[in-house]
Amino acid sequence: MATFFGEVVVAPSRAGVDDEESAEESCEETPEDREIRRELEKKREIDVLWTLKPGAPAGSSADQPFACSQFIVAIGHNAAAFLSSFILDSVCWEVVGVVKLWNEWCRTSNTTNVLPTDSFCLFYQLISDPTVLLCQCSCYVAEDQQFQWLEKVLGCMRKEGLQVTILSTCPVADYKTQESTLTLPSPFLKALKTKEFKEQICCPLLEQPNIVRDLPAAVLSYCQVWHIPAVLYQCYTDIIKLDTITIEAFKPLLSSKMLKSLVKDVSESSKILKKLLTTNETHNNIYI
Amino acid sequence: YFVYCGARVPLQPAVSVGNVGQLAIDLVISTLDMTKVGYFYTDCLVPMVGNNPYATAEENSVELSINAEVYSLPSKKLVVLQIRSPFIKNKYRPFCQMLLSWVKSSKCAQVVLLSSSHAYQRDDEQLLGTPLRYLLTPDLEKAFGGLMQELNWKEMEKVAAYPGINDTEKILHIPGGGITKLLFTESCSKGIQMAVLLKFCSEGDNIPDAFALVNYLNEWLQLIKSEVSAV
């Protein structure tokens, strides 16, 4: 993250456990502390509300894992906007679920009516093939909530025959390379895949010692551990806000095997893209 | 003089100052060319993924690595756990519990924990001589205690709980050692045979510290034949 010039920045220690935390060891936790902690944990618990059980006939048990052949997850505003403009439309897809979560940066409700600028996490199902699921997650999922997200979302899908695609963005500043950063053609795509993923990948693989963190990493780790074929496309970009160039950087994926059949009319895509961006602009007014 | 049979030794790093334990574990895995046998799937560590850090050629460079992985080397009866990310806040305690119950259930004979501690917080006694220290739980002390004297190793000194006020009450203090102290004290009370090997160091380029720590480990376990006698 960029800091202001002259600002004194305290580098985090790599000791793993803060001194503050180890100091806590010595003092006893009172029942009151415990209750506050428990309440807070309860508040931070995330809920996945399926408005329509995907792939299951009405009336079947809610605990049964459902069959899913394709699960496409877009994490962050730009990746979510890419799906909105090139894949999703109200004719072929319907909303089947929503994630309700609360943390220090964002809170989402259980409403499925959202603006593109809102923070939300929604699930869609392809009407012509109910085993194809799509997720737009533009809200911040905190570190302690990522594991829950996995268990509650991926945990209810049958692992056999499942394939996962993850789209995400992160700042170019996080990209480590020996070459000059001036020549980096930002934004650019890099991929990571699990052992079981055997299909063609439409961009170069992420080189060592680069790593991916947060929810995209959590999803990919889950797939690696449970032997699910999965691929992560990470877009490195200079702009952290919603922006056309970043969204279009994902375009090579439209020719990939899993997305090819899902692409909608491209002429309309640019219109939707423009609309998405203008909704965003209204927040950028400044006055003297 | 060193008979070692029928036991499996899991090595594991403590996420500690300078990542020395983790660097040392990386060195062990790559030197012995250990194979990945599994993952430590947990909600306590920050998620991270990357491609194979031990890649030697293009063919093996594309292999996903995650935050906690288990490697093994059957010929030396060695199991290694590598941890690549820090703890999620308030999750280090459940992690220690989970780790120790895994150690117990997997019937590991001994556990060696590689760690480090802040060099700048040493007391007068600790400033003298080698920067390498060891700790043994009572159960391991019974089995191997004599050997450490033979190797001329230095045990981690206990420091005064209230320096200057009361010098008789001594406690174990491992600043910057992350979960080292918690894991060690829990192992003592649970009867787990655990050894902690640590080095006093500072943040920076910690690769030399990792080499020193692995050489120290090798003096004991003789994982590889040393070409030059260790200092």
Contacts between the chains, C-beta under 8 A, distances in Angstrom:
chain1	res1	chain2	res2	distance
A	11	B	203	7.9
A	13	B	17	7.0
A	13	B	176	7.1
A	13	B	203	7.3
A	14	B	15	7.4
A	14	B	16	7.8
A	14	B	17	6.5
A	14	B	18	6.4
A	14	B	19	5.3
A	14	B	86	7.7
A	14	B	203	6.6
A	15	B	15	7.4
A	15	B	16	5.7
A	15	B	17	4.9
A	15	B	118	7.9
A	15	B	176	4.4
A	15	B	177	7.3
A	15	B	178	5.4
A	16	B	14	7.2
A	16	B	15	3.2
A	16	B	16	6.1
A	16	B	86	5.1
A	16	B	87	6.1
A	16	B	92	7.4
A	16	B	178	3.5
A	16	B	179	6.8
A	17	B	15	7.7
A	17	B	87	6.8
A	17	B	92	5.5
A	17	B	178	4.6
A	17	B	179	6.1
A	19	B	175	7.3
A	21	B	89	7.8
A	21	B	90	7.7
A	21	B	92	7.2
A	22	B	181	7.7
A	25	B	182	7.4
A	37	B	90	8.0
A	143	B	46	5.8
A	143	B	88	4.8
A	143	B	89	7.5
A	144	B	88	5.2
A	144	B	89	6.9
A	144	B	90	8.0
A	144	B	91	7.4
A	146	B	47	5.9
A	147	B	43	3.6
A	147	B	47	7.9
A	148	B	43	7.8
A	192	B	49	5.9
A	192	B	50	7.4
A	192	B	51	6.8
A	192	B	64	6.3
A	193	B	62	7.5
A	193	B	64	6.9
A	194	B	64	5.5
A	195	B	63	6.9
A	195	B	64	6.6
A	205	B	51	6.6
A	205	B	62	5.8
A	206	B	50	7.1
A	206	B	51	6.2
A	207	B	51	7.1
A	208	B	50	6.5
A	208	B	51	5.4
A	208	B	52	7.2
A	208	B	53	6.0
A	208	B	55	6.4
A	208	B	61	7.0
A	209	B	50	7.0
A	209	B	53	6.9
A	210	B	50	6.3
A	210	B	51	8.0
A	211	B	48	5.1
A	211	B	49	6.6
A	211	B	50	4.0
A	212	B	48	6.9
A	212	B	49	5.2
A	212	B	50	6.9
A	213	B	46	6.8
A	213	B	47	6.6
A	213	B	48	5.1
A	214	B	47	6.7
A	215	B	47	7.7
A	216	B	49	8.0
A	217	B	47	4.2
A	217	B	48	5.1
A	217	B	49	4.5
A	217	B	66	7.9
A	217	B	67	8.0
A	218	B	47	3.8
A	220	B	49	4.9
A	220	B	64	7.0
A	220	B	66	8.0
A	221	B	39	8.0
A	221	B	47	5.5
A	221	B	48	7.9
A	221	B	49	5.7
A	221	B	66	4.3
A	221	B	67	6.8
A	224	B	39	7.4
A	224	B	49	7.5
A	224	B	64	5.1
A	224	B	66	5.9
A	225	B	39	5.0
A	225	B	41	5.2
A	225	B	66	7.2
A	232	B	49	7.5
